Every structure is written in C-alpha cells, then in structure tokens.
Amino acid sequence: MVALASIIHSTPVVASESWLITPNVGLMVWVLVVFFISLYILRKAVFPRITAALDARARDINESIDSAHRTREEAEQLLAEYRERLTEARSQSDEIVARARQAAEVTEREAKERGREIAQEASQRAQRDIEAATKQALDEIRREVADLTIMATEKVTRKALSETDQRRLVDEALGEIDFSTLSSSAQNN
C-alpha cells in the first residue's frame, strides 16, 4: 500500500489530463496483484462456504421435493383406499337395503296369507254357524209343525191320540213336507 501511495505521488498531476484516464503501468500491476490476492482469498475462504451453503440449500430443496412426492403418493394411496372403502360401504348399504326390502316383501306376503287364512276361517266359522242355526231352525219348525199337526188331528178326530199314533202321524206329515226347499231358501237369505 505504501508503494501504491508513492506511485500516486510520483506521477505529476497535469491540469489538462486526468490521471484516471491515462494508463499507468505501475497502477495496473498493483490493481492486478490486489485483484488476484482478493480472488485467492475469496476462492480459499469465501467460495467454499458459499458453495457449501448452496449445496446444503439444494439438498434441502431436493429432500423437500422428495418428501412432497412421498407425501403425494401416500395421499393418493389413502385416497384410493378411502374410495375403495366408500365403494365397499355403498355396496354393503345397497345389500342391506335389498335385504330389508326382501324381508318387508316376505313379511307383507306372510301377513296377506295370514289375513286370507283368518278370513277363510271366519268364513268357514260363519258358514258352520249358519248351517247350525238353519238346522236348529228347521228342527224347531219340525217340532212346531208336529205340534200343530197333532192339535189339528185331535180337533178333527175329536179324540186324544196315543203316543204311538201321534208319532206315526207326525212322521207321515213330516215325510210329506219338503224341508230341502226351506233349507236352500234359508241359505240364500
């Protein structure tokens, strides 16, 4: 640096010329020496640190990119798994609904069949009751006819008939009456 100062002082300053524009070999040599020394210091001390920092940053970026790729792949796998589970759940729910419909149809069919059976039993019971009531009514009519026949016969003959005569006359009278027409007309009503 002292040499640089002596070079600067040894060159005469001309008022018409600027010393910055005029080439000075000594100054150029010192500038080159300082430049190469600075370059050497930068290369040995600063550039390795900058390179190491840039390499570390590049490594971090690559790791982040790799991590992002792995995370994306995992997310895609999870998404595919969830879609598969969703599809499976939908198929299970469709199956449950189908089973419920089948069970409802079976229950409905059984209820209809049971209703028909109950109605048929009620109809048969009513038919039996009607037949029993018809038979009872016919029996009552027969008794009434028998009593009326006995009374009419007693009035006509003006005498009392014995028990055997009464039975014989009643049987004859009942044999002449057609009760089948009475029972069919009672069933139609």
N, CA and C of each residue as an Amber inpcrd file, in Angstrom:
protein
   567
   0.8030000  -1.1800000   0.0000000   0.0000000   0.0000000   0.0000000
   0.8640000   1.2700000   0.0000000   1.9540000   1.1610000   0.6670000
   2.8680000   2.2960000   0.6620000   3.3820000   2.5380000  -0.7600000
   3.6260000   1.4580000  -1.4470000   4.1250000   1.5830000  -2.8110000
   3.0780000   2.2300000  -3.6890000   1.8520000   1.8800000  -3.4500000
   0.7610000   2.4600000  -4.2220000   0.6770000   3.9480000  -3.9720000
   0.8610000   4.3300000  -2.7600000   0.8160000   5.7490000  -2.4250000
   1.9860000   6.4940000  -3.0520000   3.1610000   5.8610000  -3.0830000
   4.3120000   6.5230000  -3.6840000   4.1330000   6.6690000  -5.1900000
   3.4430000   5.7020000  -5.8320000   3.2040000   5.7930000  -7.2690000
   2.2500000   6.9330000  -7.5320000   1.2750000   7.0400000  -6.7000000
   0.2990000   8.1010000  -6.9080000   0.9760000   9.4510000  -6.7360000
   1.8920000   9.5750000  -5.7720000   2.5420000  10.8490000  -5.5400000
   3.6400000  11.1310000  -6.5480000   4.2020000  10.1300000  -7.1500000
   5.2970000  10.3640000  -8.0840000   4.8100000  10.8220000  -9.4390000
   3.5340000  10.5060000  -9.7680000   3.0330000  10.9530000 -11.0500000
   2.5860000  12.3770000 -10.9220000   3.0840000  13.1850000 -11.8410000
   2.6800000  14.5790000 -11.7800000   1.2460000  14.7470000 -12.2700000
   0.5300000  15.5620000 -11.6430000  -0.8580000  15.8170000 -11.9870000
  -0.8460000  16.9570000 -12.9940000  -1.3560000  16.6620000 -14.1210000
  -1.4320000  17.6480000 -15.1700000  -2.8520000  18.1720000 -15.1520000
  -2.9590000  19.4190000 -15.2510000  -4.2610000  20.0210000 -15.1380000
  -5.1200000  19.6880000 -16.3300000  -4.5020000  19.4680000 -17.4690000
  -5.3060000  19.2200000 -18.6380000  -5.6530000  17.7430000 -18.7730000
  -4.8570000  16.8520000 -18.2040000  -5.0980000  15.4380000 -18.3160000
  -5.5130000  14.8920000 -16.9630000  -6.4090000  13.9150000 -17.0060000
  -6.8340000  13.2660000 -15.7710000  -6.0130000  12.0150000 -15.5960000
  -5.5380000  11.7500000 -14.4380000  -4.6930000  10.5770000 -14.1850000
  -5.5000000   9.2990000 -14.1730000  -6.8510000   9.3890000 -14.0890000
  -7.6890000   8.2110000 -14.1320000  -7.8090000   7.6790000 -15.5490000
  -7.7000000   8.5170000 -16.5080000  -7.8760000   8.1040000 -17.8820000
  -6.5400000   7.6680000 -18.4750000  -5.4780000   8.2420000 -18.0900000
  -4.1770000   7.8900000 -18.6510000  -3.7030000   6.5840000 -18.0460000
  -3.2730000   5.6610000 -18.9020000  -2.8330000   4.3880000 -18.3690000
  -1.5060000   4.5410000 -17.6590000  -1.4470000   3.9040000 -16.5050000
  -0.2360000   3.9000000 -15.7010000   0.0680000   2.4360000 -15.4290000
   1.1880000   1.9490000 -15.8840000   1.5430000   0.5530000 -15.8090000
   1.7130000   0.1340000 -14.3550000   2.3130000   0.8920000 -13.5700000
   2.5220000   0.5470000 -12.1640000   1.2080000   0.3830000 -11.4340000
   0.2990000   1.2360000 -11.6950000  -1.0150000   1.1630000 -11.0490000
  -1.7630000  -0.0720000 -11.5290000  -1.6080000  -0.3940000 -12.7870000
  -2.2870000  -1.5650000 -13.3300000  -1.7220000  -2.8390000 -12.7220000
  -0.4670000  -2.8770000 -12.4940000   0.1500000  -4.0530000 -11.9020000
  -0.3740000  -4.2310000 -10.4950000  -0.3940000  -3.1770000  -9.7280000
  -0.8980000  -3.2710000  -8.3400000  -2.3850000  -3.6320000  -8.3100000
  -3.1340000  -3.1530000  -9.2230000  -4.5670000  -3.4870000  -9.2770000
  -4.7240000  -4.9740000  -9.5740000  -3.8930000  -5.4610000 -10.4870000
  -3.9520000  -6.8880000 -10.8140000  -3.4940000  -7.7260000  -9.6370000
  -2.4590000  -7.3230000  -8.9610000  -1.9760000  -8.0700000  -7.7920000
  -3.0460000  -8.1050000  -6.7190000  -3.6370000  -6.9920000  -6.4330000
  -4.7030000  -6.9250000  -5.4110000  -5.8990000  -7.7580000  -5.8550000
  -6.1970000  -7.7080000  -7.1390000  -7.3290000  -8.4960000  -7.6500000
  -7.0840000  -9.9990000  -7.4670000  -5.8880000 -10.4630000  -7.8480000
  -5.5930000 -11.8870000  -7.7240000  -5.5060000 -12.3210000  -6.2650000
  -4.9800000 -11.4730000  -5.4010000  -4.9500000 -11.7960000  -3.9650000
  -6.3760000 -11.8960000  -3.4290000  -7.1840000 -10.9620000  -3.8160000
  -8.5910000 -10.9910000  -3.3770000  -9.2980000 -12.2220000  -3.9360000
  -9.0030000 -12.5510000  -5.1780000  -9.5930000 -13.7310000  -5.7980000
  -9.1410000 -14.9970000  -5.0720000  -7.8410000 -15.0520000  -4.7150000
  -7.3070000 -16.2070000  -3.9970000  -7.9730000 -16.3340000  -2.6260000
  -8.1120000 -15.2420000  -1.9200000  -8.7370000 -15.2520000  -0.5900000
 -10.2180000 -15.6730000  -0.7140000 -10.8800000 -15.1220000  -1.7120000
 -12.2860000 -15.4930000  -1.9290000 -12.4090000 -16.9770000  -2.2640000
 -11.4960000 -17.4810000  -3.1290000 -11.5490000 -18.8720000  -3.5300000
 -11.2690000 -19.8140000  -2.3580000 -10.3290000 -19.4620000  -1.4990000
  -9.9570000 -20.3220000  -0.3870000 -10.8940000 -20.1750000   0.8040000
 -11.4100000 -19.0020000   1.0800000 -12.1840000 -18.7950000   2.3000000
 -13.6800000 -18.6240000   2.0470000 -14.0600000 -17.8630000   1.0820000
 -15.4710000 -17.4880000   0.9300000 -16.2250000 -18.4330000  -0.0060000
 -15.6500000 -18.7270000  -1.1660000 -16.3640000 -19.5640000  -2.1360000
 -16.7200000 -20.9440000  -1.5960000 -15.8260000 -21.6160000  -0.8360000
 -16.2390000 -22.9170000  -0.2850000 -17.4440000 -22.8110000   0.6520000
 -17.4730000 -21.7530000   1.4410000 -18.6220000 -21.5750000   2.3360000
 -19.8980000 -21.3050000   1.5350000 -19.7650000 -20.4740000   0.5170000
 -20.9320000 -20.1770000  -0.3300000 -21.3750000 -21.4470000  -1.0510000
 -20.4050000 -22.2150000  -1.5810000 -20.7260000 -23.4630000  -2.2650000
 -21.3870000 -24.4520000  -1.3150000 -20.8340000 -24.5410000  -0.0930000
 -21.4140000 -25.4570000   0.9070000 -22.8390000 -25.0300000   1.2550000
 -23.0460000 -23.7330000   1.4010000 -24.3920000 -23.2350000   1.7190000
 -25.3430000 -23.5080000   0.5600000 -24.8890000 -23.3020000  -0.6770000
 -25.7300000 -23.5640000  -1.8370000 -26.0140000 -25.0570000  -1.9820000
 -24.9820000 -25.8980000  -1.7400000 -25.1910000 -27.3510000  -1.7900000
 -26.1870000 -27.7970000  -0.7230000 -26.0510000 -27.2600000   0.4810000
 -26.9870000 -27.6070000   1.5600000 -28.3960000 -27.1660000   1.2020000
 -28.5040000 -26.0000000   0.6300000 -29.8240000 -25.4970000   0.2190000
 -30.4020000 -26.3820000  -0.8900000 -29.5700000 -26.7810000  -1.8450000
 -30.0290000 -27.6490000  -2.9310000 -30.4500000 -29.0000000  -2.3690000
 -29.6520000 -29.5300000  -1.4000000 -30.0010000 -30.8020000  -0.7680000
 -31.3420000 -30.6820000  -0.0310000 -31.5440000 -29.5840000   0.7000000
 -32.8130000 -29.3670000   1.4090000 -33.9790000 -29.2750000   0.4380000
 -33.7570000 -28.5850000  -0.6720000 -34.8150000 -28.4550000  -1.6760000
 -35.1400000 -29.8210000  -2.2780000 -34.0880000 -30.6000000  -2.6180000
 -34.3220000 -31.9430000  -3.1640000 -35.0390000 -32.8430000  -2.1610000
 -34.6310000 -32.7590000  -0.8840000 -35.3070000 -33.5450000   0.1530000
 -36.7670000 -33.1160000   0.2970000 -37.0070000 -31.8170000   0.2220000
 -38.3860000 -31.3120000   0.3010000 -39.2090000 -31.8080000  -0.8800000
 -38.5890000 -31.8070000  -2.0600000 -39.2950000 -32.2980000  -3.2500000
 -39.5710000 -33.7890000  -3.1070000 -38.5680000 -34.5600000  -2.6610000
 -38.7710000 -35.9990000  -2.4470000 -39.8440000 -36.2570000  -1.4010000
 -39.7830000 -35.4870000  -0.3240000 -40.7980000 -35.6310000   0.7330000
 -42.1880000 -35.2880000   0.2070000 -42.2530000 -34.2570000  -0.6260000
 -43.5450000 -33.8810000  -1.2070000 -44.0540000 -34.9910000  -2.1290000
 -43.1520000 -35.6160000  -2.8930000 -43.5520000 -36.7300000  -3.7630000
 -44.0470000 -37.9120000  -2.9320000 -43.3070000 -38.2370000  -1.8630000
 -43.7300000 -39.3490000  -0.9950000 -45.0790000 -39.0440000  -0.3500000
 -45.2190000 -37.8150000   0.1270000 -46.4860000 -37.4200000   0.7500000
 -47.6200000 -37.4840000  -0.2550000 -47.3550000 -37.0490000  -1.4750000
 -48.3860000 -37.1030000  -2.5080000 -48.7630000 -38.5480000  -2.8310000
 -47.7570000 -39.4190000  -2.9430000 -48.0370000 -40.8270000  -3.2080000
 -48.8450000 -41.4450000  -2.0670000 -48.4630000 -41.1190000  -0.8290000
 -49.2170000 -41.6280000   0.3270000 -50.6500000 -41.1080000   0.3040000
 -50.7880000 -39.8340000  -0.0340000 -52.1270000 -39.2470000  -0.1010000
 -52.9560000 -39.9160000  -1.1920000 -52.3260000 -40.1940000  -2.3330000
 -53.0460000 -40.8800000  -3.4080000 -53.4360000 -42.2940000  -2.9930000
 -52.5300000 -42.9800000  -2.2800000 -52.8550000 -44.3180000  -1.7820000
 -54.0130000 -44.2550000  -0.7880000 -53.9510000 -43.2820000   0.1260000
 -55.0440000 -43.1220000   1.0980000 -56.3510000 -42.7940000   0.3930000
 -56.2670000 -41.9280000  -0.6120000 -57.4690000 -41.5680000  -1.3550000
 -58.0440000 -42.7920000  -2.0630000 -57.1690000 -43.5900000  -2.6700000
 -57.6400000 -44.8020000  -3.3430000 -58.2480000 -45.7680000  -2.3270000
 -57.6090000 -45.8780000  -1.1610000 -58.1300000 -46.7600000  -0.1070000
 -59.4850000 -46.2610000   0.3950000 -59.5990000 -44.9610000   0.5960000
 -60.8730000 -44.4030000   1.0580000 -61.9610000 -44.5770000  -0.0030000
 -61.5910000 -44.4100000  -1.2760000 -62.5780000 -44.6180000  -2.3460000
 -63.0200000 -46.0750000  -2.3760000 -62.0710000 -46.9780000  -2.1830000
 -62.4120000 -48.3980000  -2.1470000 -63.3250000 -48.7040000  -0.9670000
 -62.9960000 -48.1340000   0.1800000 -63.8520000 -48.3310000   1.3600000
 -65.2340000 -47.7360000   1.1380000 -65.2730000 -46.5770000   0.5000000
 -66.5550000 -45.9390000   0.2200000 -67.3790000 -46.8040000  -0.7290000
 -66.7220000 -47.3420000  -1.7460000 -67.4210000 -48.2310000  -2.6820000
 -67.9320000 -49.4650000  -1.9560000 -67.0880000 -50.0150000  -1.0830000
 -67.4860000 -51.1910000  -0.3030000 -68.6480000 -50.8550000   0.6230000
 -68.5780000 -49.6860000   1.2620000 -69.6690000 -49.2770000   2.1520000
 -70.9620000 -49.0790000   1.3630000 -70.8460000 -48.5070000   0.1710000
 -72.0510000 -48.3240000  -0.6530000 -72.6410000 -49.6650000  -1.0530000
 -71.7690000 -50.5980000  -1.4310000 -72.2890000 -51.9130000  -1.8240000
 -72.9270000 -52.6150000  -0.6260000 -72.3230000 -52.4610000   0.5550000
 -72.9170000 -53.0560000   1.7560000 -74.2530000 -52.4130000   2.0790000
 -74.3260000 -51.0870000   1.9330000 -75.5990000 -50.4230000   2.2200000
 -76.6620000 -50.8310000   1.2060000 -76.2580000 -50.9810000  -0.0700000
 -77.2160000 -51.4570000  -1.0790000 -77.6820000 -52.8660000  -0.7420000
 -76.7540000 -53.6920000  -0.2730000 -77.1100000 -55.0630000   0.1010000
 -78.0590000 -55.0700000   1.2980000 -77.8000000 -54.2040000   2.2690000
 -78.6740000 -54.1220000   3.4450000 -80.0610000 -53.6570000   3.0390000
 -80.1230000 -52.6600000   2.1550000 -81.4200000 -52.1650000   1.6810000
 -82.1620000 -53.2630000   0.9310000 -81.4290000 -54.0260000   0.1020000
 -82.0640000 -55.1140000  -0.6540000 -82.5990000 -56.1730000   0.3050000
 -81.7980000 -56.5140000   1.3230000 -82.2770000 -57.4940000   2.3060000
 -83.4940000 -56.9760000   3.0550000 -83.4760000 -55.6900000   3.4020000
 -84.6210000 -55.1120000   4.1100000 -85.8690000 -55.1450000   3.2240000
 -85.6950000 -54.8580000   1.9410000 -86.8360000 -54.9160000   1.0230000
 -87.3760000 -56.3380000   0.9210000 -86.4510000 -57.3000000   0.8110000
 -86.8800000 -58.6890000   0.7360000 -87.6150000 -59.0960000   2.0070000
 -87.0710000 -58.6860000   3.1510000 -87.7270000 -59.0200000   4.4180000
 -89.1050000 -58.3760000   4.4950000 -89.2080000 -57.1330000   4.0180000
 -90.5040000 -56.4530000   4.0290000 -91.4880000 -57.1650000   3.0970000
 -90.9970000 -57.5900000   1.9210000 -91.8830000 -58.2990000   0.9930000
 -92.3350000 -59.6290000   1.5850000 -91.4220000 -60.3390000   2.2320000
 -91.7770000 -61.6150000   2.8530000 -92.7880000 -61.3830000   3.9710000
 -92.5340000 -60.3710000   4.7850000 -93.4570000 -60.0570000   5.8780000
 -94.8180000 -59.6720000   5.3330000 -94.8290000 -58.8630000   4.2730000
 -96.0940000 -58.4570000   3.6650000 -96.8390000 -59.6770000   3.1120000
 -96.0990000 -60.5460000   2.4160000 -96.7050000 -61.7450000   1.8550000
 -97.2710000 -62.6410000   2.9690000 -96.4920000 -62.8090000   4.0450000
 -96.9560000 -63.6360000   5.1630000 -98.1920000 -63.0180000   5.8180000
 -98.1790000 -61.6770000   5.9460000 -99.3300000 -61.0070000   6.5540000
-100.5750000 -61.1840000   5.6820000-100.3980000 -61.0740000   4.3530000
-101.5410000 -61.2740000   3.4570000-102.0620000 -62.7000000   3.5540000
-101.1130000 -63.6560000   3.5680000-101.5390000 -65.0540000   3.6700000
-102.2590000 -65.3020000   5.0030000-101.7240000 -64.7550000   6.0560000
-102.3570000 -64.9250000   7.3710000-103.7310000 -64.2570000   7.3810000
-103.8470000 -63.0920000   6.7560000-105.1460000 -62.4190000   6.6510000
-106.1500000 -63.2530000   5.8800000-105.6750000 -63.8560000   4.7670000
-106.5640000 -64.7300000   3.9980000-107.0050000 -65.9310000   4.8310000
-106.0360000 -66.5060000   5.5600000-106.3700000 -67.6580000   6.3960000
-107.4060000 -67.2760000   7.4610000-107.1930000 -66.1310000   8.0880000
-108.1290000 -65.6700000   9.1270000-109.5010000 -65.4210000   8.5140000
-109.5270000 -64.7760000   7.3230000-110.8080000 -64.5020000   6.6700000
-111.4900000 -65.8120000   6.2710000-110.6910000 -66.7690000   5.7830000
-111.2620000 -68.0540000   5.3940000-111.7970000 -68.7980000   6.6220000
-111.0270000 -68.7490000   7.7170000-111.5020000 -69.3940000   8.9460000
-112.7900000 -68.7400000   9.4410000-112.8280000 -67.4060000   9.3810000
-114.0270000 -66.6850000   9.8110000-115.2150000 -67.0420000   8.9110000
-114.9350000 -67.1470000   7.5980000-115.9970000 -67.5080000   6.6590000
-116.4970000 -68.9210000   6.9460000-115.5720000 -69.8420000   7.1800000
-115.9630000 -71.2240000   7.4850000-116.7360000 -71.2860000   8.7980000
-116.2520000 -70.5260000   9.7900000-116.9490000 -70.4960000  11.0800000
-118.3600000 -69.9290000  10.9080000-118.4620000 -68.8570000  10.1120000
-119.7840000 -68.2660000   9.8730000-120.6790000 -69.2490000   9.1290000
-120.0850000 -69.9740000   8.1450000-120.8520000 -70.9740000   7.4030000
-121.3610000 -72.0660000   8.3470000-120.4620000 -72.5240000   9.2420000
-120.8850000 -73.5510000  10.2090000-121.9790000 -73.0210000  11.1280000
-121.7990000 -71.7600000  11.5640000-122.8200000 -71.1630000  12.4340000
-124.1580000 -71.0490000  11.7070000-124.0950000 -70.6570000  10.4190000
-125.3320000 -70.5330000   9.6230000-125.9790000 -71.8990000   9.4600000
-125.1560000 -72.8980000   9.1500000-125.7060000 -74.2450000   8.9890000
-126.3140000 -74.7470000  10.2980000-125.6310000 -74.4770000  11.4210000
-126.1550000 -74.9150000  12.7200000-127.4570000 -74.1830000  13.0360000
-127.4790000 -72.8740000  12.7430000-128.6960000 -72.0990000  13.0150000
-129.8340000 -72.5740000  12.1060000-129.4910000 -72.8760000  10.8270000
-130.5150000 -73.3760000   9.9020000-131.0620000 -74.7150000  10.3840000
-130.1730000 -75.5920000  10.7830000-130.6010000 -76.9050000  11.2740000
-131.4670000 -76.7570000  12.5170000-131.0280000 -75.8560000  13.4000000
-131.8170000 -75.6370000  14.6270000-133.1810000 -75.0530000  14.2730000
-133.2110000 -74.1080000  13.3230000-134.4890000 -73.5160000  12.9240000
-135.3760000 -74.5680000  12.2750000-134.7870000 -75.4330000  11.4390000
-135.5720000 -76.4920000  10.8160000-136.1070000 -77.4670000  11.8660000
-135.2700000 -77.7740000  12.8440000-135.7320000 -78.6580000  13.9260000
-136.8920000 -78.0160000  14.6890000-136.7780000 -76.7260000  14.9460000
-137.8630000 -76.0340000  15.6490000-139.1310000 -76.0230000  14.7890000
-138.9180000 -75.7620000  13.4670000-140.0820000 -75.7620000  12.5720000
-140.7280000 -77.1440000  12.5580000-139.9150000 -78.1920000  12.5420000
-140.4550000 -79.5630000  12.5550000-141.2570000 -79.8110000  13.8280000
-140.7040000 -79.3610000  14.9390000-141.4400000 -79.5570000  16.1980000
-142.7680000 -78.7940000  16.1890000-142.6770000 -77.5510000  15.6790000
-143.9020000 -76.7460000  15.6350000-144.9320000 -77.3860000  14.7000000
-144.4390000 -77.8370000  13.5350000-145.3420000 -78.4920000  12.5810000
-145.9270000 -79.7490000  13.2180000-145.1000000 -80.4800000  13.9360000
-145.5870000 -81.7050000  14.5820000-146.6570000 -81.3670000  15.6140000
-146.3730000 -80.3390000  16.4250000-147.3600000 -79.9570000  17.4500000
-148.6580000 -79.4810000  16.7840000-148.5230000 -78.6740000  15.7160000
-149.7190000 -78.1890000  15.0220000-150.4850000 -79.3390000  14.3660000
-149.7330000 -80.2800000  13.8390000-150.3860000 -81.4310000  13.2110000
-151.1460000 -82.2370000  14.2550000-150.5320000 -82.4200000  15.3920000
-151.2060000 -83.1750000  16.4670000-152.4470000 -82.4390000  16.9090000
-152.3410000 -81.1570000  17.0690000-153.5050000 -80.3870000  17.5140000
-154.5960000 -80.4080000  16.4530000-154.2080000 -80.2980000  15.2010000
-155.2120000 -80.3350000  14.1320000-155.8630000 -81.7020000  14.0450000
-155.0750000 -82.7190000  14.2040000-155.6120000 -84.0880000  14.1460000
-156.5540000 -84.3320000  15.3060000-156.1870000 -83.8480000  16.4780000
-157.0660000 -84.0400000  17.6390000-158.3910000 -83.3050000  17.4310000
-158.3050000 -82.1240000  16.8290000-159.5360000 -81.3760000  16.6140000
-160.3980000 -82.0620000  15.5610000-159.7570000 -82.5910000  14.5510000
-160.5250000 -83.2450000  13.5030000-161.1420000 -84.5350000  14.0420000
-160.3920000 -85.3000000  14.7320000-160.8960000 -86.5820000  15.2220000
-161.5880000 -86.4180000  16.5550000-161.4330000 -85.3780000  17.1870000
-162.0190000 -85.0320000  18.4730000-161.7390000 -86.0900000  19.5100000
-160.6530000 -86.6130000  19.4310000-160.2570000 -87.5490000  20.4530000
-158.7550000 -87.4300000  20.6520000-158.3150000 -87.9340000  21.7620000
-156.8980000 -87.8990000  22.0770000-156.2160000 -89.0940000  21.4650000
-155.0920000 -88.8430000  20.8830000-154.3430000 -89.9220000  20.2560000
-153.3100000 -90.4490000  21.2450000-152.9900000 -91.6850000  21.0400000
-151.9560000 -92.2520000  21.9020000-150.5980000 -91.7640000  21.4130000
-149.6140000 -92.0320000  22.2020000-148.2550000 -91.5680000  21.8800000
-147.7700000 -92.1880000  20.5900000-148.0030000 -93.4280000  20.3620000
-147.5430000 -94.0880000  19.1280000-148.2830000 -93.5520000  17.9220000
-149.6070000 -93.2980000  18.0800000-150.3720000 -92.7350000  16.9720000
-149.8470000 -91.3410000  16.6320000-149.5810000 -90.5660000  17.6800000
-149.0630000 -89.2100000  17.4560000-147.7470000 -89.2660000  16.6770000
-146.8490000 -90.1400000  17.0460000-145.5550000 -90.2410000  16.3780000
-145.7340000 -90.6780000  14.9280000-146.6000000 -91.6260000  14.6730000
-146.8400000 -92.1170000  13.3270000-147.3830000 -90.9930000  12.4590000
-148.3500000 -90.2160000  12.9670000-148.9300000 -89.1130000  12.1970000
-147.8830000 -88.0160000  11.9390000-147.0790000 -87.7190000  12.9320000
-146.0450000 -86.6810000  12.7740000-145.0420000 -87.1200000  11.7200000
-144.6200000 -88.3600000  11.7870000-143.6500000 -88.8490000  10.7990000
-144.2360000 -88.8020000   9.3970000-145.4910000 -89.1480000   9.2440000
-146.1410000 -89.0930000   7.9420000-146.2170000 -87.6580000   7.4450000
-146.5760000 -86.7410000   8.3550000-146.7040000 -85.3380000   7.9650000
-145.3380000 -84.7670000   7.5900000-144.3650000 -85.1310000   8.3750000
-143.0190000 -84.6210000   8.0740000-142.4830000 -85.2260000   6.7880000
-142.8130000 -86.4220000   6.4940000-142.3900000 -87.0570000   5.2610000
-142.9880000 -86.3690000   4.0540000-144.1940000 -85.8190000   4.2040000
-144.8570000 -85.1370000   3.0900000-144.2990000 -83.7260000   2.8680000
-143.7470000 -83.1190000   3.9090000-143.2220000 -81.7390000   3.7740000
-141.7850000 -81.8200000   3.2370000-141.4760000 -80.9530000   2.2550000
-140.1320000 -80.9120000   1.6600000-139.3290000 -79.8260000   2.3650000
-138.4680000 -80.2480000   3.2920000-137.6620000 -79.2880000   4.0450000
-136.4120000 -78.8440000   3.2800000-136.0650000 -79.5350000   2.2330000
-134.8730000 -79.1560000   1.4740000-135.0730000 -77.7940000   0.8150000
-136.3040000 -77.4950000   0.3790000-136.5440000 -76.1770000  -0.2120000
-136.4560000 -75.1090000   0.8530000-136.8700000 -75.4270000   2.0820000
-136.7520000 -74.4510000   3.1640000-135.2870000 -74.1930000   3.5100000
-134.4550000 -75.2410000   3.5470000-133.0680000 -75.0590000   3.9200000
-132.2910000 -74.3120000   2.8290000-132.6130000 -74.5580000   1.5350000
-131.9070000 -73.8480000   0.4660000-132.3430000 -72.3920000   0.4330000
-133.6140000 -72.1010000   0.7010000-134.0460000 -70.7000000   0.7110000
-133.4890000 -69.9870000   1.9310000-133.2790000 -70.6880000   3.0470000
-132.7060000 -70.0850000   4.2520000-131.2080000 -69.7940000   4.0080000
-130.5450000 -70.6560000   3.2580000-129.1320000 -70.4330000   2.9810000
-128.9560000 -69.2690000   2.0190000-129.8850000 -69.0900000   1.0930000
-129.7850000 -67.9650000   0.1460000-129.9890000 -66.6460000   0.8500000
-130.7560000 -66.6260000   1.9160000-131.0250000 -65.3870000   2.6450000
-129.8210000 -65.0810000   3.4720000
